[in-house]
Amino acid sequence: MAVPKKKTSKSRKNMRRAHDFLTPPAASVCPQCKAPKLPHRACASCGTYKGKEVIKSEEI
Ligand SMILES: [Zn+2]
C-alpha cells in the first residue's frame, strides 16, 4: 500500500481545505409579495416572474 512519506502539516492541510467551504444560496426579494426567492426563478409563494403570473396560484 502506498504510504505518504511525510506527515501533512497543519498549514498544508488548511491550504487544501481553503476551497472546501460552502456558499449559501443567493437570495433576493420578490417585488410582488416581498417573500425571499431565488434569483432568475419564479416566486414560490405567489407564482410570479417579472410581474406576471407564470404558475397557477395554489392558494384559493
Ligand atoms: Zn412573490
PDB file of the backbone (N, CA, C, O) and the ligand in Angstrom, with CONECT records:
HET     ZN  A 101       1
ATOM      1  N   MET A   1       0.846  -1.200   0.000  1.00  0.00           N
ATOM      2  CA  MET A   1       0.000   0.000   0.000  1.00  0.00           C
ATOM      3  C   MET A   1       0.877   1.244   0.000  1.00  0.00           C
ATOM      4  O   MET A   1       1.870   1.320   0.723  1.00  0.00           O
ATOM      5  N   ALA A   2       0.496   2.211  -0.817  1.00  0.00           N
ATOM      6  CA  ALA A   2       1.257   3.463  -0.868  1.00  0.00           C
ATOM      7  C   ALA A   2       1.011   4.276   0.385  1.00  0.00           C
ATOM      8  O   ALA A   2      -0.132   4.485   0.791  1.00  0.00           O
ATOM      9  N   VAL A   3       2.095   4.734   0.997  1.00  0.00           N
ATOM     10  CA  VAL A   3       2.009   5.494   2.241  1.00  0.00           C
ATOM     11  C   VAL A   3       2.728   6.823   2.036  1.00  0.00           C
ATOM     12  O   VAL A   3       3.829   6.835   1.486  1.00  0.00           O
ATOM     13  N   PRO A   4       2.134   7.956   2.465  1.00  0.00           N
ATOM     14  CA  PRO A   4       2.822   9.237   2.313  1.00  0.00           C
ATOM     15  C   PRO A   4       4.140   9.250   3.077  1.00  0.00           C
ATOM     16  O   PRO A   4       4.227   8.752   4.200  1.00  0.00           O
ATOM     17  N   LYS A   5       5.153   9.821   2.458  1.00  0.00           N
ATOM     18  CA  LYS A   5       6.482   9.835   3.078  1.00  0.00           C
ATOM     19  C   LYS A   5       6.540  10.803   4.247  1.00  0.00           C
ATOM     20  O   LYS A   5       7.200  10.536   5.252  1.00  0.00           O
ATOM     21  N   LYS A   6       5.841  11.941   4.113  1.00  0.00           N
ATOM     22  CA  LYS A   6       5.870  12.976   5.150  1.00  0.00           C
ATOM     23  C   LYS A   6       4.448  13.239   5.666  1.00  0.00           C
ATOM     24  O   LYS A   6       3.470  13.153   4.924  1.00  0.00           O
ATOM     25  N   LYS A   7       4.373  13.556   6.943  1.00  0.00           N
ATOM     26  CA  LYS A   7       3.088  13.946   7.529  1.00  0.00           C
ATOM     27  C   LYS A   7       2.636  15.270   6.912  1.00  0.00           C
ATOM     28  O   LYS A   7       3.436  16.193   6.759  1.00  0.00           O
ATOM     29  N   THR A   8       1.342  15.361   6.556  1.00  0.00           N
ATOM     30  CA  THR A   8       0.809  16.617   6.036  1.00  0.00           C
ATOM     31  C   THR A   8       0.736  17.628   7.177  1.00  0.00           C
ATOM     32  O   THR A   8       0.101  17.374   8.200  1.00  0.00           O
ATOM     33  N   SER A   9       1.388  18.774   6.997  1.00  0.00           N
ATOM     34  CA  SER A   9       1.421  19.781   8.049  1.00  0.00           C
ATOM     35  C   SER A   9       0.048  20.439   8.211  1.00  0.00           C
ATOM     36  O   SER A   9      -0.797  20.374   7.318  1.00  0.00           O
ATOM     37  N   LYS A  10      -0.155  21.075   9.375  1.00  0.00           N
ATOM     38  CA  LYS A  10      -1.401  21.811   9.612  1.00  0.00           C
ATOM     39  C   LYS A  10      -1.600  22.868   8.533  1.00  0.00           C
ATOM     40  O   LYS A  10      -2.711  23.082   8.047  1.00  0.00           O
ATOM     41  N   SER A  11      -0.491  23.531   8.165  1.00  0.00           N
ATOM     42  CA  SER A  11      -0.560  24.584   7.149  1.00  0.00           C
ATOM     43  C   SER A  11      -1.025  24.021   5.815  1.00  0.00           C
ATOM     44  O   SER A  11      -1.920  24.576   5.177  1.00  0.00           O
ATOM     45  N   ARG A  12      -0.410  22.909   5.393  1.00  0.00           N
ATOM     46  CA  ARG A  12      -0.764  22.330   4.093  1.00  0.00           C
ATOM     47  C   ARG A  12      -2.186  21.768   4.110  1.00  0.00           C
ATOM     48  O   ARG A  12      -2.921  21.888   3.129  1.00  0.00           O
ATOM     49  N   LYS A  13      -2.567  21.156   5.234  1.00  0.00           N
ATOM     50  CA  LYS A  13      -3.939  20.645   5.372  1.00  0.00           C
ATOM     51  C   LYS A  13      -4.940  21.797   5.246  1.00  0.00           C
ATOM     52  O   LYS A  13      -5.946  21.685   4.546  1.00  0.00           O
ATOM     53  N   ASN A  14      -4.643  22.920   5.945  1.00  0.00           N
ATOM     54  CA  ASN A  14      -5.570  24.053   5.911  1.00  0.00           C
ATOM     55  C   ASN A  14      -5.584  24.719   4.543  1.00  0.00           C
ATOM     56  O   ASN A  14      -6.618  25.228   4.109  1.00  0.00           O
ATOM     57  N   MET A  15      -4.429  24.718   3.853  1.00  0.00           N
ATOM     58  CA  MET A  15      -4.399  25.278   2.493  1.00  0.00           C
ATOM     59  C   MET A  15      -5.260  24.444   1.555  1.00  0.00           C
ATOM     60  O   MET A  15      -5.954  24.989   0.696  1.00  0.00           O
ATOM     61  N   ARG A  16      -5.218  23.121   1.716  1.00  0.00           N
ATOM     62  CA  ARG A  16      -6.035  22.234   0.881  1.00  0.00           C
ATOM     63  C   ARG A  16      -7.519  22.484   1.148  1.00  0.00           C
ATOM     64  O   ARG A  16      -8.336  22.464   0.227  1.00  0.00           O
ATOM     65  N   ARG A  17      -7.861  22.721   2.430  1.00  0.00           N
ATOM     66  CA  ARG A  17      -9.266  22.881   2.805  1.00  0.00           C
ATOM     67  C   ARG A  17      -9.785  24.301   2.579  1.00  0.00           C
ATOM     68  O   ARG A  17     -10.956  24.577   2.837  1.00  0.00           O
ATOM     69  N   ALA A  18      -8.936  25.192   2.105  1.00  0.00           N
ATOM     70  CA  ALA A  18      -9.360  26.575   1.893  1.00  0.00           C
ATOM     71  C   ALA A  18     -10.476  26.671   0.861  1.00  0.00           C
ATOM     72  O   ALA A  18     -11.254  27.624   0.887  1.00  0.00           O
ATOM     73  N   HIS A  19     -10.570  25.688  -0.060  1.00  0.00           N
ATOM     74  CA  HIS A  19     -11.574  25.728  -1.124  1.00  0.00           C
ATOM     75  C   HIS A  19     -12.774  24.857  -0.801  1.00  0.00           C
ATOM     76  O   HIS A  19     -13.652  24.689  -1.648  1.00  0.00           O
ATOM     77  N   ASP A  20     -12.838  24.292   0.413  1.00  0.00           N
ATOM     78  CA  ASP A  20     -13.877  23.320   0.723  1.00  0.00           C
ATOM     79  C   ASP A  20     -15.148  23.945   1.301  1.00  0.00           C
ATOM     80  O   ASP A  20     -16.124  23.243   1.565  1.00  0.00           O
ATOM     81  N   PHE A  21     -15.133  25.268   1.496  1.00  0.00           N
ATOM     82  CA  PHE A  21     -16.283  25.873   2.150  1.00  0.00           C
ATOM     83  C   PHE A  21     -17.497  25.868   1.234  1.00  0.00           C
ATOM     84  O   PHE A  21     -17.359  25.804   0.012  1.00  0.00           O
ATOM     85  N   LEU A  22     -18.689  25.934   1.824  1.00  0.00           N
ATOM     86  CA  LEU A  22     -19.941  26.014   1.101  1.00  0.00           C
ATOM     87  C   LEU A  22     -20.400  27.463   1.078  1.00  0.00           C
ATOM     88  O   LEU A  22     -20.199  28.203   2.041  1.00  0.00           O
ATOM     89  N   THR A  23     -21.012  27.860  -0.019  1.00  0.00           N
ATOM     90  CA  THR A  23     -21.557  29.208  -0.105  1.00  0.00           C
ATOM     91  C   THR A  23     -23.075  29.122   0.035  1.00  0.00           C
ATOM     92  O   THR A  23     -23.697  28.242  -0.560  1.00  0.00           O
ATOM     93  N   PRO A  24     -23.682  30.022   0.814  1.00  0.00           N
ATOM     94  CA  PRO A  24     -25.128  29.993   0.932  1.00  0.00           C
ATOM     95  C   PRO A  24     -25.783  30.372  -0.400  1.00  0.00           C
ATOM     96  O   PRO A  24     -25.215  31.159  -1.158  1.00  0.00           O
ATOM     97  N   PRO A  25     -26.975  29.824  -0.698  1.00  0.00           N
ATOM     98  CA  PRO A  25     -27.640  30.177  -1.953  1.00  0.00           C
ATOM     99  C   PRO A  25     -28.013  31.655  -1.978  1.00  0.00           C
ATOM    100  O   PRO A  25     -28.443  32.209  -0.967  1.00  0.00           O
ATOM    101  N   ALA A  26     -27.848  32.287  -3.131  1.00  0.00           N
ATOM    102  CA  ALA A  26     -28.153  33.702  -3.267  1.00  0.00           C
ATOM    103  C   ALA A  26     -29.643  33.923  -3.038  1.00  0.00           C
ATOM    104  O   ALA A  26     -30.471  33.149  -3.520  1.00  0.00           O
ATOM    105  N   ALA A  27     -29.983  34.968  -2.310  1.00  0.00           N
ATOM    106  CA  ALA A  27     -31.380  35.250  -2.007  1.00  0.00           C
ATOM    107  C   ALA A  27     -31.744  36.629  -2.523  1.00  0.00           C
ATOM    108  O   ALA A  27     -30.952  37.565  -2.416  1.00  0.00           O
ATOM    109  N   SER A  28     -32.936  36.760  -3.081  1.00  0.00           N
ATOM    110  CA  SER A  28     -33.457  38.065  -3.447  1.00  0.00           C
ATOM    111  C   SER A  28     -34.894  38.147  -2.938  1.00  0.00           C
ATOM    112  O   SER A  28     -35.437  37.163  -2.436  1.00  0.00           O
ATOM    113  N   VAL A  29     -35.505  39.318  -3.068  1.00  0.00           N
ATOM    114  CA  VAL A  29     -36.836  39.534  -2.511  1.00  0.00           C
ATOM    115  C   VAL A  29     -37.822  39.685  -3.660  1.00  0.00           C
ATOM    116  O   VAL A  29     -37.558  40.405  -4.623  1.00  0.00           O
ATOM    117  N   CYS A  30     -38.960  39.004  -3.556  1.00  0.00           N
ATOM    118  CA  CYS A  30     -39.998  39.088  -4.586  1.00  0.00           C
ATOM    119  C   CYS A  30     -40.586  40.501  -4.601  1.00  0.00           C
ATOM    120  O   CYS A  30     -41.004  40.988  -3.550  1.00  0.00           O
ATOM    121  N   PRO A  31     -40.635  41.182  -5.765  1.00  0.00           N
ATOM    122  CA  PRO A  31     -41.234  42.527  -5.792  1.00  0.00           C
ATOM    123  C   PRO A  31     -42.744  42.497  -5.584  1.00  0.00           C
ATOM    124  O   PRO A  31     -43.342  43.514  -5.233  1.00  0.00           O
ATOM    125  N   GLN A  32     -43.366  41.335  -5.798  1.00  0.00           N
ATOM    126  CA  GLN A  32     -44.823  41.211  -5.694  1.00  0.00           C
ATOM    127  C   GLN A  32     -45.261  41.037  -4.240  1.00  0.00           C
ATOM    128  O   GLN A  32     -46.101  41.787  -3.743  1.00  0.00           O
ATOM    129  N   CYS A  33     -44.681  40.036  -3.560  1.00  0.00           N
ATOM    130  CA  CYS A  33     -45.161  39.700  -2.216  1.00  0.00           C
ATOM    131  C   CYS A  33     -44.074  39.853  -1.154  1.00  0.00           C
ATOM    132  O   CYS A  33     -44.314  39.548   0.015  1.00  0.00           O
ATOM    133  N   LYS A  34     -42.883  40.321  -1.538  1.00  0.00           N
ATOM    134  CA  LYS A  34     -41.765  40.595  -0.625  1.00  0.00           C
ATOM    135  C   LYS A  34     -41.222  39.341   0.075  1.00  0.00           C
ATOM    136  O   LYS A  34     -40.484  39.445   1.054  1.00  0.00           O
ATOM    137  N   ALA A  35     -41.586  38.171  -0.427  1.00  0.00           N
ATOM    138  CA  ALA A  35     -41.067  36.929   0.152  1.00  0.00           C
ATOM    139  C   ALA A  35     -39.683  36.659  -0.429  1.00  0.00           C
ATOM    140  O   ALA A  35     -39.420  37.034  -1.571  1.00  0.00           O
ATOM    141  N   PRO A  36     -38.785  36.014   0.330  1.00  0.00           N
ATOM    142  CA  PRO A  36     -37.476  35.686  -0.228  1.00  0.00           C
ATOM    143  C   PRO A  36     -37.602  34.645  -1.339  1.00  0.00           C
ATOM    144  O   PRO A  36     -38.347  33.673  -1.212  1.00  0.00           O
ATOM    145  N   LYS A  37     -36.867  34.863  -2.423  1.00  0.00           N
ATOM    146  CA  LYS A  37     -36.909  33.924  -3.543  1.00  0.00           C
ATOM    147  C   LYS A  37     -35.528  33.817  -4.159  1.00  0.00           C
ATOM    148  O   LYS A  37     -34.659  34.650  -3.901  1.00  0.00           O
ATOM    149  N   LEU A  38     -35.325  32.790  -4.976  1.00  0.00           N
ATOM    150  CA  LEU A  38     -34.064  32.622  -5.672  1.00  0.00           C
ATOM    151  C   LEU A  38     -34.068  33.479  -6.934  1.00  0.00           C
ATOM    152  O   LEU A  38     -35.092  33.570  -7.610  1.00  0.00           O
ATOM    153  N   PRO A  39     -32.930  34.113  -7.265  1.00  0.00           N
ATOM    154  CA  PRO A  39     -32.893  34.927  -8.467  1.00  0.00           C
ATOM    155  C   PRO A  39     -33.068  34.087  -9.734  1.00  0.00           C
ATOM    156  O   PRO A  39     -32.649  32.931  -9.782  1.00  0.00           O
ATOM    157  N   HIS A  40     -33.688  34.678 -10.759  1.00  0.00           N
ATOM    158  CA  HIS A  40     -33.948  34.050 -12.062  1.00  0.00           C
ATOM    159  C   HIS A  40     -34.915  32.870 -11.949  1.00  0.00           C
ATOM    160  O   HIS A  40     -34.940  31.992 -12.811  1.00  0.00           O
ATOM    161  N   ARG A  41     -35.708  32.861 -10.879  1.00  0.00           N
ATOM    162  CA  ARG A  41     -36.703  31.811 -10.727  1.00  0.00           C
ATOM    163  C   ARG A  41     -38.026  32.453 -10.309  1.00  0.00           C
ATOM    164  O   ARG A  41     -38.044  33.500  -9.661  1.00  0.00           O
ATOM    165  N   ALA A  42     -39.133  31.807 -10.691  1.00  0.00           N
ATOM    166  CA  ALA A  42     -40.436  32.314 -10.304  1.00  0.00           C
ATOM    167  C   ALA A  42     -40.596  32.224  -8.796  1.00  0.00           C
ATOM    168  O   ALA A  42     -40.045  31.333  -8.149  1.00  0.00           O
ATOM    169  N   CYS A  43     -41.367  33.170  -8.244  1.00  0.00           N
ATOM    170  CA  CYS A  43     -41.573  33.193  -6.794  1.00  0.00           C
ATOM    171  C   CYS A  43     -42.382  31.978  -6.372  1.00  0.00           C
ATOM    172  O   CYS A  43     -43.392  31.654  -6.997  1.00  0.00           O
ATOM    173  N   ALA A  44     -41.941  31.302  -5.311  1.00  0.00           N
ATOM    174  CA  ALA A  44     -42.617  30.079  -4.858  1.00  0.00           C
ATOM    175  C   ALA A  44     -43.912  30.401  -4.122  1.00  0.00           C
ATOM    176  O   ALA A  44     -44.821  29.572  -4.085  1.00  0.00           O
ATOM    177  N   SER A  45     -44.009  31.596  -3.534  1.00  0.00           N
ATOM    178  CA  SER A  45     -45.190  31.874  -2.716  1.00  0.00           C
ATOM    179  C   SER A  45     -46.317  32.506  -3.530  1.00  0.00           C
ATOM    180  O   SER A  45     -47.485  32.214  -3.276  1.00  0.00           O
ATOM    181  N   CYS A  46     -45.995  33.374  -4.512  1.00  0.00           N
ATOM    182  CA  CYS A  46     -47.072  33.984  -5.304  1.00  0.00           C
ATOM    183  C   CYS A  46     -47.042  33.538  -6.755  1.00  0.00           C
ATOM    184  O   CYS A  46     -47.972  33.856  -7.496  1.00  0.00           O
ATOM    185  N   GLY A  47     -46.023  32.822  -7.196  1.00  0.00           N
ATOM    186  CA  GLY A  47     -46.007  32.252  -8.543  1.00  0.00           C
ATOM    187  C   GLY A  47     -45.820  33.255  -9.663  1.00  0.00           C
ATOM    188  O   GLY A  47     -46.248  33.001 -10.789  1.00  0.00           O
ATOM    189  N   THR A  48     -45.188  34.394  -9.383  1.00  0.00           N
ATOM    190  CA  THR A  48     -44.994  35.392 -10.431  1.00  0.00           C
ATOM    191  C   THR A  48     -43.529  35.487 -10.818  1.00  0.00           C
ATOM    192  O   THR A  48     -42.630  35.192 -10.030  1.00  0.00           O
ATOM    193  N   TYR A  49     -43.320  35.910 -12.057  1.00  0.00           N
ATOM    194  CA  TYR A  49     -41.968  36.217 -12.526  1.00  0.00           C
ATOM    195  C   TYR A  49     -42.053  37.452 -13.400  1.00  0.00           C
ATOM    196  O   TYR A  49     -42.835  37.480 -14.351  1.00  0.00           O
ATOM    197  N   LYS A  50     -41.265  38.476 -13.097  1.00  0.00           N
ATOM    198  CA  LYS A  50     -41.280  39.774 -13.784  1.00  0.00           C
ATOM    199  C   LYS A  50     -42.701  40.360 -13.809  1.00  0.00           C
ATOM    200  O   LYS A  50     -43.136  40.900 -14.826  1.00  0.00           O
ATOM    201  N   GLY A  51     -43.421  40.248 -12.677  1.00  0.00           N
ATOM    202  CA  GLY A  51     -44.729  40.862 -12.548  1.00  0.00           C
ATOM    203  C   GLY A  51     -45.862  40.107 -13.191  1.00  0.00           C
ATOM    204  O   GLY A  51     -47.013  40.532 -13.089  1.00  0.00           O
ATOM    205  N   LYS A  52     -45.572  38.971 -13.869  1.00  0.00           N
ATOM    206  CA  LYS A  52     -46.632  38.176 -14.487  1.00  0.00           C
ATOM    207  C   LYS A  52     -46.763  36.846 -13.765  1.00  0.00           C
ATOM    208  O   LYS A  52     -45.777  36.276 -13.298  1.00  0.00           O
ATOM    209  N   GLU A  53     -48.009  36.354 -13.680  1.00  0.00           N
ATOM    210  CA  GLU A  53     -48.220  35.064 -13.034  1.00  0.00           C
ATOM    211  C   GLU A  53     -47.855  33.957 -14.008  1.00  0.00           C
ATOM    212  O   GLU A  53     -48.453  33.828 -15.077  1.00  0.00           O
ATOM    213  N   VAL A  54     -46.869  33.164 -13.626  1.00  0.00           N
ATOM    214  CA  VAL A  54     -46.412  32.089 -14.507  1.00  0.00           C
ATOM    215  C   VAL A  54     -46.754  30.719 -13.937  1.00  0.00           C
ATOM    216  O   VAL A  54     -46.725  29.723 -14.660  1.00  0.00           O
ATOM    217  N   ILE A  55     -47.078  30.659 -12.643  1.00  0.00           N
ATOM    218  CA  ILE A  55     -47.508  29.398 -12.027  1.00  0.00           C
ATOM    219  C   ILE A  55     -48.917  29.627 -11.502  1.00  0.00           C
ATOM    220  O   ILE A  55     -49.197  30.652 -10.881  1.00  0.00           O
ATOM    221  N   LYS A  56     -49.799  28.673 -11.754  1.00  0.00           N
ATOM    222  CA  LYS A  56     -51.177  28.796 -11.266  1.00  0.00           C
ATOM    223  C   LYS A  56     -51.167  28.904  -9.754  1.00  0.00           C
ATOM    224  O   LYS A  56     -50.539  28.104  -9.061  1.00  0.00           O
ATOM    225  N   SER A  57     -51.891  29.931  -9.240  1.00  0.00           N
ATOM    226  CA  SER A  57     -51.906  30.163  -7.803  1.00  0.00           C
ATOM    227  C   SER A  57     -52.550  28.989  -7.085  1.00  0.00           C
ATOM    228  O   SER A  57     -53.659  28.564  -7.411  1.00  0.00           O
ATOM    229  N   GLU A  58     -51.818  28.475  -6.093  1.00  0.00           N
ATOM    230  CA  GLU A  58     -52.284  27.282  -5.392  1.00  0.00           C
ATOM    231  C   GLU A  58     -53.181  27.646  -4.209  1.00  0.00           C
ATOM    232  O   GLU A  58     -53.927  26.801  -3.713  1.00  0.00           O
ATOM    233  N   GLU A  59     -53.110  28.929  -3.745  1.00  0.00           N
ATOM    234  CA  GLU A  59     -53.961  29.358  -2.650  1.00  0.00           C
ATOM    235  C   GLU A  59     -55.320  29.784  -3.191  1.00  0.00           C
ATOM    236  O   GLU A  59     -55.392  30.553  -4.149  1.00  0.00           O
ATOM    237  N   ILE A  60     -56.401  29.288  -2.581  1.00  0.00           N
ATOM    238  CA  ILE A  60     -57.753  29.588  -3.072  1.00  0.00           C
ATOM    239  C   ILE A  60     -58.438  30.566  -2.119  1.00  0.00           C
ATOM    240  O   ILE A  60     -59.585  30.950  -2.347  1.00  0.00           O
TER     241      ILE A  60
HETATM  242 ZN    ZN A 101     -43.935  36.503  -4.679  1.00  0.00          ZN2+
END
